[in-house]
Amino acid sequence: MIRTSRKFKLLSLIAAMAVPMQAHAQNLGANDNSPADTASGRTLEAPVNLRPLAQKFWWSDEWYDKGTLDVPTNHAISERSVTYVNPADGTEVPAIVYRPADDKRYPAVLFQHGRRGLDELVKRLAKRLAARGFIVLAPDVYAARFIDIFPIAHMPETETDTAAGLDYLLGLDEVSTSKACVVSHTRGGYYTLKAAVTHGKQEKQIACYVSSYPHWQDPNAAEPDQVYRFATEAENLTVPAMIFIGEYEQYQRRRSIETAVGTMKTKGRDVTLIVYPGVGRGFDFRPPTVRTFADDLAAKDANARTAAFMTKHLAAWAR
């Protein structure tokens, strides 16, 4: 049993050790070239956000001072199954179009599923985007290629299936914009990254890029590349980008995302990284049996921020 004096000394030592940790937290992100939006969640940072008010991207005087909350746009949605042909090899790609249940035209969004496929949990992510007032195309690139869900290897042809989806989406008369934003999660973040950069879609067809905990590395790359490097295509992503991850994201994923964002910032890219405290991977689609209050808060906030981000960057491309 620890005597009172020894216990006091031990607590004092712990408190002293915490001081440089807090100082370290205050310095992180002070350089504009660092991942400036990742204050919460690192083990060596203070448990509170010590950034200057000007750096708190989420701050709202209207809410803090007056209690005014932003009111989201809500639409009842409809859905229909479609197919389109990938001209690269003639593959027929099944997809779902989600949209507000009326006859008006709306901005275009392509939602790309990740490694778990376009299952019932993931379909909700596309529906939530449509409910904000967008026409959302959700391709099922695994069904197109007869790929089982949760694949280990990456089939490069799926990138071209995603890219071809933009041609189909922007060809719809019901779409009100000449460009689309691409939204994704997990491995879908790699498919959309490759579609944008490698397959040249960002020059003419993509207005912005949004992804939750994206796998920003070639899934076929060696293990050291998975842990310590990121897909170099991220450096060449020139459209505005917004990335969401949870505080408890897998280390090897978080490292590559944060490193990529830091590199993108040094190149002057318009990229924002948002880290939600108290949640991990899959916070936006976790089922009710394991879902937490923090998951719901993060998912709702990410959805609202995505809608505002896309509305802003698609406004210039109305047709």
VEXVO-316800 format. One record per residue (C-alpha): residue number from 0; residue in three letters; z, x, y. Coordinates in nm, 3 decimals, padded with zeros to 5 digits. Example, Ala and Ser with C-alpha at 12.3 -4.5 7.8 and 13.67 -1.06 7.14 Angstrom:
BEGIN
+-----+------+---------+---------+---------+
: pos : code :      pz :      px :      py :
+-----+------+---------+---------+---------+
:   0 :  ala :  00.780 :  01.230 : -00.450 :
:   1 :  ser :  00.714 :  01.367 : -00.106 :
+-----+------+---------+---------+---------+
END
This chain:
BEGIN
+-----+------+---------+---------+---------+
: pos : code :      pz :      px :      py :
+-----+------+---------+---------+---------+
:   0 :  met :  00.000 :  00.000 :  00.000 :
:   1 :  ile : -00.093 :  00.137 :  00.347 :
:   2 :  arg :  00.199 :  00.179 :  00.587 :
:   3 :  thr :  00.169 :  00.014 :  00.931 :
:   4 :  ser :  00.118 :  00.345 :  01.114 :
:   5 :  arg : -00.150 :  00.461 :  00.870 :
:   6 :  lys : -00.314 :  00.120 :  00.889 :
:   7 :  phe : -00.324 :  00.142 :  01.270 :
:   8 :  lys : -00.480 :  00.488 :  01.254 :
:   9 :  leu : -00.741 :  00.366 :  01.007 :
:  10 :  leu : -00.835 :  00.072 :  01.232 :
:  11 :  ser : -00.853 :  00.306 :  01.532 :
:  12 :  leu : -01.087 :  00.537 :  01.341 :
:  13 :  ile : -01.314 :  00.245 :  01.249 :
:  14 :  ala : -01.320 :  00.130 :  01.611 :
:  15 :  ala : -01.405 :  00.482 :  01.728 :
:  16 :  met : -01.690 :  00.501 :  01.478 :
:  17 :  ala : -01.829 :  00.174 :  01.614 :
:  18 :  val : -01.867 :  00.305 :  01.970 :
:  19 :  pro : -02.165 :  00.537 :  01.912 :
:  20 :  met : -02.324 :  00.268 :  01.698 :
:  21 :  gln : -02.319 :  00.030 :  01.996 :
:  22 :  ala : -02.450 :  00.298 :  02.229 :
:  23 :  his : -02.731 :  00.360 :  01.983 :
:  24 :  ala : -02.812 : -00.011 :  01.987 :
:  25 :  gln : -02.838 : -00.013 :  02.365 :
:  26 :  asn : -03.088 :  00.272 :  02.359 :
:  27 :  leu : -03.312 :  00.121 :  02.092 :
:  28 :  gly : -03.607 : -00.050 :  02.252 :
:  29 :  ala : -03.544 :  00.097 :  02.595 :
:  30 :  asn : -03.878 :  00.271 :  02.562 :
:  31 :  asp : -04.159 :  00.019 :  02.605 :
:  32 :  asn : -04.344 :  00.185 :  02.317 :
:  33 :  ser : -04.078 :  00.092 :  02.062 :
:  34 :  pro : -04.058 : -00.232 :  01.864 :
:  35 :  ala : -03.885 : -00.401 :  02.157 :
:  36 :  asp : -03.793 : -00.728 :  01.990 :
:  37 :  thr : -03.595 : -00.612 :  01.690 :
:  38 :  ala : -03.242 : -00.585 :  01.831 :
:  39 :  ser : -03.066 : -00.817 :  01.589 :
:  40 :  gly : -03.015 : -00.724 :  01.231 :
:  41 :  arg : -03.027 : -00.346 :  01.194 :
:  42 :  thr : -02.726 : -00.201 :  01.019 :
:  43 :  leu : -02.669 :  00.064 :  01.288 :
:  44 :  glu : -02.696 : -00.174 :  01.581 :
:  45 :  ala : -02.421 : -00.367 :  01.753 :
:  46 :  pro : -02.365 : -00.720 :  01.621 :
:  47 :  val : -02.467 : -00.867 :  01.957 :
:  48 :  asn : -02.787 : -00.844 :  02.158 :
:  49 :  leu : -02.713 : -00.599 :  02.440 :
:  50 :  arg : -03.062 : -00.593 :  02.587 :
:  51 :  pro : -03.114 : -00.659 :  02.957 :
:  52 :  leu : -03.196 : -01.020 :  03.035 :
:  53 :  ala : -03.554 : -00.927 :  03.127 :
:  54 :  gln : -03.611 : -00.810 :  02.767 :
:  55 :  lys : -03.480 : -01.128 :  02.604 :
:  56 :  phe : -03.810 : -01.298 :  02.531 :
:  57 :  trp : -03.632 : -01.610 :  02.408 :
:  58 :  trp : -03.430 : -01.670 :  02.724 :
:  59 :  ser : -03.461 : -02.002 :  02.914 :
:  60 :  asp : -03.289 : -02.062 :  03.247 :
:  61 :  glu : -03.388 : -02.428 :  03.224 :
:  62 :  trp : -03.188 : -02.465 :  02.905 :
:  63 :  tyr : -02.899 : -02.236 :  02.994 :
:  64 :  asp : -02.843 : -02.368 :  03.346 :
:  65 :  lys : -02.965 : -02.728 :  03.326 :
:  66 :  gly : -02.957 : -02.818 :  02.958 :
:  67 :  thr : -03.330 : -02.892 :  02.948 :
:  68 :  leu : -03.489 : -02.859 :  02.605 :
:  69 :  asp : -03.858 : -02.818 :  02.538 :
:  70 :  val : -03.996 : -03.129 :  02.370 :
:  71 :  pro : -04.245 : -03.050 :  02.091 :
:  72 :  thr : -04.570 : -03.235 :  02.044 :
:  73 :  asn : -04.551 : -03.449 :  01.732 :
:  74 :  his : -04.847 : -03.602 :  01.551 :
:  75 :  ala : -04.875 : -03.798 :  01.231 :
:  76 :  ile : -05.116 : -03.596 :  01.018 :
:  77 :  ser : -05.398 : -03.663 :  00.776 :
:  78 :  glu : -05.547 : -03.432 :  00.516 :
:  79 :  arg : -05.870 : -03.404 :  00.323 :
:  80 :  ser : -06.002 : -03.169 :  00.060 :
:  81 :  val : -06.316 : -02.970 :  00.142 :
:  82 :  thr : -06.512 : -02.674 :  00.010 :
:  83 :  tyr : -06.720 : -02.408 :  00.178 :
:  84 :  val : -06.940 : -02.128 :  00.049 :
:  85 :  asn : -06.866 : -01.761 :  00.106 :
:  86 :  pro : -07.210 : -01.617 :  00.188 :
:  87 :  ala : -07.103 : -01.270 :  00.072 :
:  88 :  asp : -07.140 : -01.369 : -00.294 :
:  89 :  gly : -07.192 : -01.746 : -00.304 :
:  90 :  thr : -06.836 : -01.827 : -00.412 :
:  91 :  glu : -06.728 : -02.185 : -00.345 :
:  92 :  val : -06.387 : -02.189 : -00.180 :
:  93 :  pro : -06.170 : -02.502 : -00.201 :
:  94 :  ala : -05.960 : -02.579 :  00.104 :
:  95 :  ile : -05.760 : -02.850 :  00.277 :
:  96 :  val : -05.810 : -02.966 :  00.634 :
:  97 :  tyr : -05.491 : -03.090 :  00.801 :
:  98 :  arg : -05.520 : -03.259 :  01.140 :
:  99 :  pro : -05.361 : -03.522 :  01.364 :
: 100 :  ala : -05.434 : -03.868 :  01.227 :
: 101 :  asp : -05.666 : -03.985 :  01.503 :
: 102 :  asp : -06.026 : -03.930 :  01.611 :
: 103 :  lys : -05.962 : -03.676 :  01.890 :
: 104 :  arg : -06.073 : -03.313 :  01.891 :
: 105 :  tyr : -05.815 : -03.034 :  01.863 :
: 106 :  pro : -05.799 : -02.651 :  01.870 :
: 107 :  ala : -05.881 : -02.460 :  01.551 :
: 108 :  val : -05.633 : -02.279 :  01.328 :
: 109 :  leu : -05.693 : -02.108 :  00.994 :
: 110 :  phe : -05.382 : -02.089 :  00.775 :
: 111 :  gln : -05.396 : -01.839 :  00.491 :
: 112 :  his : -05.151 : -01.865 :  00.203 :
: 113 :  gly : -04.986 : -01.561 :  00.055 :
: 114 :  arg : -04.909 : -01.430 : -00.291 :
: 115 :  arg : -04.748 : -01.750 : -00.419 :
: 116 :  gly : -05.070 : -01.941 : -00.356 :
: 117 :  leu : -05.127 : -02.275 : -00.186 :
: 118 :  asp : -04.851 : -02.467 : -00.362 :
: 119 :  glu : -04.654 : -02.768 : -00.238 :
: 120 :  leu : -04.399 : -02.553 : -00.055 :
: 121 :  val : -04.666 : -02.354 :  00.126 :
: 122 :  lys : -04.878 : -02.657 :  00.214 :
: 123 :  arg : -04.593 : -02.773 :  00.435 :
: 124 :  leu : -04.648 : -02.470 :  00.660 :
: 125 :  ala : -05.004 : -02.582 :  00.733 :
: 126 :  lys : -04.892 : -02.942 :  00.784 :
: 127 :  arg : -04.633 : -02.835 :  01.040 :
: 128 :  leu : -04.902 : -02.660 :  01.241 :
: 129 :  ala : -05.126 : -02.967 :  01.236 :
: 130 :  ala : -04.833 : -03.181 :  01.350 :
: 131 :  arg : -04.821 : -02.977 :  01.672 :
: 132 :  gly : -05.178 : -03.076 :  01.758 :
: 133 :  phe : -05.421 : -02.847 :  01.576 :
: 134 :  ile : -05.697 : -02.879 :  01.319 :
: 135 :  val : -05.586 : -02.650 :  01.037 :
: 136 :  leu : -05.804 : -02.517 :  00.757 :
: 137 :  ala : -05.604 : -02.392 :  00.458 :
: 138 :  pro : -05.830 : -02.209 :  00.207 :
: 139 :  asp : -05.716 : -02.161 : -00.151 :
: 140 :  val : -05.865 : -01.819 : -00.221 :
: 141 :  tyr : -05.689 : -01.791 : -00.558 :
: 142 :  ala : -05.842 : -02.111 : -00.693 :
: 143 :  ala : -06.181 : -01.989 : -00.566 :
: 144 :  arg : -06.153 : -01.668 : -00.772 :
: 145 :  phe : -05.956 : -01.806 : -01.069 :
: 146 :  ile : -05.663 : -01.581 : -00.975 :
: 147 :  asp : -05.322 : -01.671 : -01.113 :
: 148 :  ile : -05.043 : -01.718 : -00.860 :
: 149 :  phe : -04.826 : -01.418 : -00.772 :
: 150 :  pro : -05.095 : -01.159 : -00.849 :
: 151 :  ile : -05.001 : -00.792 : -00.846 :
: 152 :  ala : -05.344 : -00.643 : -00.780 :
: 153 :  his : -05.549 : -00.726 : -00.475 :
: 154 :  met : -05.906 : -00.853 : -00.507 :
: 155 :  pro : -06.093 : -00.746 : -00.190 :
: 156 :  glu : -06.333 : -01.039 : -00.221 :
: 157 :  thr : -06.051 : -01.271 : -00.113 :
: 158 :  glu : -06.066 : -01.114 :  00.233 :
: 159 :  thr : -06.424 : -01.232 :  00.271 :
: 160 :  asp : -06.323 : -01.580 :  00.151 :
: 161 :  thr : -06.076 : -01.592 :  00.440 :
: 162 :  ala : -06.334 : -01.458 :  00.684 :
: 163 :  ala : -06.590 : -01.716 :  00.571 :
: 164 :  gly : -06.333 : -01.987 :  00.633 :
: 165 :  leu : -06.356 : -01.916 :  01.005 :
: 166 :  asp : -06.729 : -01.988 :  01.002 :
: 167 :  tyr : -06.668 : -02.320 :  00.831 :
: 168 :  leu : -06.373 : -02.419 :  01.052 :
: 169 :  leu : -06.547 : -02.343 :  01.381 :
: 170 :  gly : -06.852 : -02.535 :  01.263 :
: 171 :  leu : -06.656 : -02.862 :  01.246 :
: 172 :  asp : -06.744 : -03.112 :  01.520 :
: 173 :  glu : -06.382 : -03.223 :  01.541 :
: 174 :  val : -06.274 : -02.876 :  01.659 :
: 175 :  ser : -06.231 : -02.838 :  02.036 :
: 176 :  thr : -06.239 : -02.456 :  02.061 :
: 177 :  ser : -06.502 : -02.188 :  02.003 :
: 178 :  lys : -06.239 : -01.953 :  01.856 :
: 179 :  ala : -05.949 : -02.002 :  01.617 :
: 180 :  cys : -05.606 : -01.853 :  01.574 :
: 181 :  val : -05.518 : -01.723 :  01.228 :
: 182 :  val : -05.173 : -01.794 :  01.085 :
: 183 :  ser : -05.039 : -01.656 :  00.758 :
: 184 :  his : -04.741 : -01.535 :  00.560 :
: 185 :  thr : -04.672 : -01.265 :  00.299 :
: 186 :  arg : -04.995 : -01.133 :  00.150 :
: 187 :  gly : -05.195 : -01.380 :  00.358 :
: 188 :  gly : -05.108 : -01.152 :  00.649 :
: 189 :  tyr : -05.316 : -00.880 :  00.485 :
: 190 :  tyr : -05.609 : -01.115 :  00.415 :
: 191 :  thr : -05.620 : -01.229 :  00.779 :
: 192 :  leu : -05.574 : -00.874 :  00.906 :
: 193 :  lys : -05.871 : -00.757 :  00.702 :
: 194 :  ala : -06.078 : -01.059 :  00.803 :
: 195 :  ala : -06.006 : -00.984 :  01.168 :
: 196 :  val : -06.055 : -00.607 :  01.169 :
: 197 :  thr : -06.255 : -00.493 :  00.865 :
: 198 :  his : -06.484 : -00.796 :  00.860 :
: 199 :  gly : -06.520 : -00.811 :  01.238 :
: 200 :  lys : -06.397 : -01.164 :  01.303 :
: 201 :  gln : -06.168 : -01.075 :  01.591 :
: 202 :  glu : -06.458 : -00.991 :  01.819 :
: 203 :  lys : -06.615 : -01.339 :  01.821 :
: 204 :  gln : -06.401 : -01.588 :  01.632 :
: 205 :  ile : -06.029 : -01.507 :  01.657 :
: 206 :  ala : -05.818 : -01.576 :  01.965 :
: 207 :  cys : -05.478 : -01.476 :  01.824 :
: 208 :  tyr : -05.299 : -01.360 :  01.509 :
: 209 :  val : -04.966 : -01.496 :  01.382 :
: 210 :  ser : -04.791 : -01.400 :  01.060 :
: 211 :  ser : -04.449 : -01.435 :  00.898 :
: 212 :  tyr : -04.321 : -01.132 :  00.706 :
: 213 :  pro : -04.678 : -01.011 :  00.639 :
: 214 :  his : -04.761 : -00.762 :  00.365 :
: 215 :  trp : -04.919 : -00.512 :  00.602 :
: 216 :  gln : -05.039 : -00.272 :  00.338 :
: 217 :  asp : -05.315 : -00.271 :  00.077 :
: 218 :  pro : -05.143 : -00.416 : -00.233 :
: 219 :  asn : -05.344 : -00.171 : -00.443 :
: 220 :  ala : -05.210 :  00.132 : -00.253 :
: 221 :  ala : -04.968 :  00.376 : -00.418 :
: 222 :  glu : -04.592 :  00.319 : -00.401 :
: 223 :  pro : -04.525 :  00.578 : -00.124 :
: 224 :  asp : -04.781 :  00.402 :  00.093 :
: 225 :  gln : -04.609 :  00.069 :  00.029 :
: 226 :  val : -04.274 :  00.205 :  00.144 :
: 227 :  tyr : -04.356 :  00.455 :  00.417 :
: 228 :  arg : -04.692 :  00.353 :  00.563 :
: 229 :  phe : -04.874 :  00.049 :  00.689 :
: 230 :  ala : -05.232 : -00.068 :  00.673 :
: 231 :  thr : -05.413 :  00.125 :  00.946 :
: 232 :  glu : -05.613 : -00.189 :  01.028 :
: 233 :  ala : -05.305 : -00.308 :  01.219 :
: 234 :  glu : -05.366 : -00.035 :  01.478 :
: 235 :  asn : -05.709 : -00.184 :  01.543 :
: 236 :  leu : -05.597 : -00.546 :  01.573 :
: 237 :  thr : -05.689 : -00.612 :  01.936 :
: 238 :  val : -05.614 : -00.984 :  01.968 :
: 239 :  pro : -05.265 : -01.098 :  02.079 :
: 240 :  ala : -05.028 : -01.100 :  01.782 :
: 241 :  met : -04.689 : -01.250 :  01.702 :
: 242 :  ile : -04.495 : -01.149 :  01.391 :
: 243 :  phe : -04.182 : -01.312 :  01.246 :
: 244 :  ile : -03.939 : -01.159 :  00.997 :
: 245 :  gly : -03.582 : -01.223 :  00.889 :
: 246 :  glu : -03.294 : -00.984 :  00.936 :
: 247 :  tyr : -03.263 : -00.949 :  00.559 :
: 248 :  glu : -03.631 : -00.889 :  00.487 :
: 249 :  gln : -03.699 : -00.645 :  00.202 :
: 250 :  tyr : -03.663 : -00.289 :  00.323 :
: 251 :  gln : -04.009 : -00.172 :  00.219 :
: 252 :  arg : -04.171 : -00.467 :  00.399 :
: 253 :  arg : -03.959 : -00.446 :  00.714 :
: 254 :  arg : -04.015 : -00.075 :  00.751 :
: 255 :  ser : -04.394 : -00.102 :  00.743 :
: 256 :  ile : -04.397 : -00.401 :  00.980 :
: 257 :  glu : -04.169 : -00.239 :  01.237 :
: 258 :  thr : -04.353 :  00.092 :  01.217 :
: 259 :  ala : -04.686 : -00.084 :  01.261 :
: 260 :  val : -04.559 : -00.282 :  01.560 :
: 261 :  gly : -04.427 :  00.036 :  01.721 :
: 262 :  thr : -04.764 :  00.206 :  01.676 :
: 263 :  met : -04.946 : -00.099 :  01.812 :
: 264 :  lys : -04.727 : -00.095 :  02.121 :
: 265 :  thr : -04.808 :  00.271 :  02.186 :
: 266 :  lys : -05.174 :  00.169 :  02.185 :
: 267 :  gly : -05.107 : -00.102 :  02.441 :
: 268 :  arg : -05.160 : -00.394 :  02.202 :
: 269 :  asp : -05.024 : -00.736 :  02.290 :
: 270 :  val : -04.782 : -00.773 :  01.997 :
: 271 :  thr : -04.440 : -00.937 :  01.969 :
: 272 :  leu : -04.205 : -00.891 :  01.675 :
: 273 :  ile : -03.931 : -01.151 :  01.633 :
: 274 :  val : -03.643 : -01.087 :  01.394 :
: 275 :  tyr : -03.427 : -01.386 :  01.303 :
: 276 :  pro : -03.062 : -01.306 :  01.226 :
: 277 :  gly : -02.899 : -01.441 :  00.915 :
: 278 :  val : -03.216 : -01.510 :  00.715 :
: 279 :  gly : -03.435 : -01.326 :  00.471 :
: 280 :  arg : -03.780 : -01.357 :  00.324 :
: 281 :  gly : -03.923 : -01.708 :  00.292 :
: 282 :  phe : -03.697 : -01.871 :  00.551 :
: 283 :  asp : -03.978 : -02.112 :  00.642 :
: 284 :  phe : -04.056 : -02.248 :  00.294 :
: 285 :  arg : -03.732 : -02.212 :  00.097 :
: 286 :  pro : -03.666 : -02.535 : -00.098 :
: 287 :  pro : -03.375 : -02.768 : -00.018 :
: 288 :  thr : -03.167 : -02.647 : -00.313 :
: 289 :  val : -03.125 : -02.300 : -00.160 :
: 290 :  arg : -03.209 : -02.365 :  00.204 :
: 291 :  thr : -02.953 : -02.270 :  00.469 :
: 292 :  phe : -02.893 : -02.393 :  00.821 :
: 293 :  ala : -03.012 : -02.055 :  00.949 :
: 294 :  asp : -03.337 : -02.095 :  00.751 :
: 295 :  asp : -03.403 : -02.426 :  00.922 :
: 296 :  leu : -03.325 : -02.295 :  01.270 :
: 297 :  ala : -03.553 : -01.995 :  01.222 :
: 298 :  ala : -03.836 : -02.202 :  01.072 :
: 299 :  lys : -03.826 : -02.460 :  01.353 :
: 300 :  asp : -03.814 : -02.193 :  01.620 :
: 301 :  ala : -04.102 : -01.998 :  01.464 :
: 302 :  asn : -04.310 : -02.314 :  01.439 :
: 303 :  ala : -04.250 : -02.402 :  01.804 :
: 304 :  arg : -04.322 : -02.048 :  01.922 :
: 305 :  thr : -04.637 : -02.032 :  01.712 :
: 306 :  ala : -04.765 : -02.357 :  01.861 :
: 307 :  ala : -04.698 : -02.240 :  02.217 :
: 308 :  phe : -04.852 : -01.899 :  02.148 :
: 309 :  met : -05.169 : -02.050 :  02.001 :
: 310 :  thr : -05.201 : -02.310 :  02.275 :
: 311 :  lys : -05.184 : -02.035 :  02.535 :
: 312 :  his : -05.445 : -01.812 :  02.373 :
: 313 :  leu : -05.685 : -02.087 :  02.267 :
: 314 :  ala : -05.693 : -02.249 :  02.613 :
: 315 :  ala : -05.965 : -02.011 :  02.735 :
: 316 :  trp : -06.192 : -02.105 :  02.444 :
: 317 :  ala : -06.219 : -02.481 :  02.494 :
: 318 :  arg : -06.563 : -02.622 :  02.425 :
+-----+------+---------+---------+---------+
END
